[in-house]
Amino acid sequence: MAALTLQQTRQLEKSLQSKRAVMQNAARDELSHAEEHSFAAIAGEVPDFGDQATAAAITDFDNEIARRNVRTIRDIEEALMRIKAHRFGICVDCGEDIAYRRMMAFPTASRCMSCQSVRERTYAGSGVPTL
């Protein structure tokens, strides 16, 4: 596999920067939404158990969206740091080049397909939703 060209790397870097801006705006909007729709505002002054459960579910959902946005921004930042360190497009496990097609589909990828496949099989979750 050939290493990414400078042009390919710059194209992916621009894509990452654009996605970072979108995700930062989404995170900002989500935090603003969470402030406007606090647990107390959703449940009311004297909530019943149904109101409490609904408010808790909405709050948990909003918090998970915010956490997902933060994880995505963190992944993008790490990819941008790999670009600056000239390690972008190189698998962190085996040191081989990551295919350009994979980087186009998943620009924050830090592993080649083979190593990612092994990692997913090794560290497979229980499949139980977190919410």
MOKAKA-V203053 format. One record per helix or strand of 3 or more residues. SS is the DSSP state (alpha for helix, beta for strand). FROM is the first residue (numbers start at 1). TO is the last residue. If there is no record, write none. Layout:
ss=SS from=FROM to=TO
ss=SS from=FROM to=TO
This chain:
ss=alpha from=6 to=36
ss=alpha from=39 to=43
ss=alpha from=49 to=84
ss=alpha from=100 to=105
ss=alpha from=113 to=122
